[in-house]
Amino acid sequence: MNPARVQFPTPLARFVIAALTLTLVQMLAGEKALAQTASEELVDLADTAEEAGEQLVEKAEEEEGAPVSRVIVPIPISNPLLGTGLGVAAGWFYKPAGSASPWATGIGALATENGSWGLVGYHKMALAGDRLRLEGAIGTGRLKTTFRPSGLGLSETQPNIELTQDAVFFEVKATTQILPNILAGAKVVYSTENQILVPNGALVDGLDIRDEPFPINVEYDVERFSYGPALTFDTTDGGFNKRSGVLVDADWLFTDASIFNDFGYNQIQITASEYFEVGDASVIALRQSLCLSSDNTPFFAQCDIGTRSNLRGYPVGVRNDDASWAAQAEWRLPLSGKFGAVAFAGVGSVANGFGDFGNAELLPAGGVGLRYLLAEEYGVNFRVDYALGKDGSSLYISIGEAF
């Protein structure tokens, strides 16, 4: 066994994980959720996200002592992969009576000049005194990107990859407390995509994009169901703007070709964040992330630098391979009134495997940002970050902290 590779579990272990996960999904989303392979039905669910959010908020408002903060923010988009456009995010932050942690419900939409668009709904909640945590998302959209994944070994004379993805997806994660500060559970992700690649190919029907010659205009459908265990260690003060403690999240997802999948691979994602109060108001936040994929992972699902804010300053889809790591530090400083500022710096790399990190190119990044307090009761900020990396600069506009 190569220690630098992530291996599939035994058939018995896979069966147990699949059975537990399918049972969980049936409990949380009903049996119909897994059967919704038709795009139209998933789009209908996404379109009703706002109505569901309003109902949840109305219920929370009925509870005594449960203030609700509503946020609606237009978000300009300027992304080297998607082009220029506009997004709109709406969120509700509230705390039903008896809940130890605040809940969040949100919807978002975007459209860009190159024809990309998307719609997503999100919900996060905590029950039983924060001993049970549930979160999920559902969405649909079209993403048109032009990029050059570093893990493919393409030469400078070979053209970039143009990828169009029409996709619908949902994901559910549920964890329950098993020990003080430790929660364990499962996560499932389902997506169905129509992908068109121009002018290079992909790992489809036994063809590897690393091989030459590259085919032209490959179009195919991808259906993926990923499942696996999830683990959380949390000693933070909770909320959406943490000031102290440690938060570790680990997911190990298996995409098994035997369950209506076109690809079989697995991937581990681990993030660890730590928060320190400095003086009366400032906070130092640290974050480390690690991603390991099996060597048969398709390029569009590989580990990436730039995703999940693991290292701001690098566009998603440009620096990716079978393994990645990143570390960053951020200083959060209040200014005046509802305004604040941050400064951050970090470094990371991508490699063909865990054992190759020592020879991988280091990717430094850093930047500054502004904050405006949108929901004072829950510490939710509107953030604008400008980051500079080895390949150029990136602007990030969003709701909530990067981590």
Buried (B, 14 or more C-beta within 10 A) or exposed (E): EEEBBBEBBEEEEBEEBBEBBBEBBEEBBEEEBBEBEEBEEBBEBBEBBBEBBEEBBEEBEEBEEBBBBBBEBEBEBEBBBBBEBEBEBBBBBBBBEEBEBBBBBBBBBBBBEBEBBBBBBBBBBBBEEBEBBBBBBBBBBBBBBBBBBBBBEBEEEBEBBBBBBBBBBBBBBBBEBEEEBBBBBBBBBBBBBBBBBBBBBBBBEEEEBEEEEBBEEBEBEBBBBBBBBBBBBBBBEBBBBBBEBBBBBBBBBBBBEEBEBBBBBBBBBBBBBBBEEEEEEBBBBBBBBBBBBBEBBBBBBBBBBBBBBBBBBBBBBBBBBBBBBBBBBBBBBBEEEEEBEBEBBBBBBBBBBBEBBEEBEEBEBBBBBBBBBBBEEBBBBBBBBBBBBEBEEBBBBBBBBBB
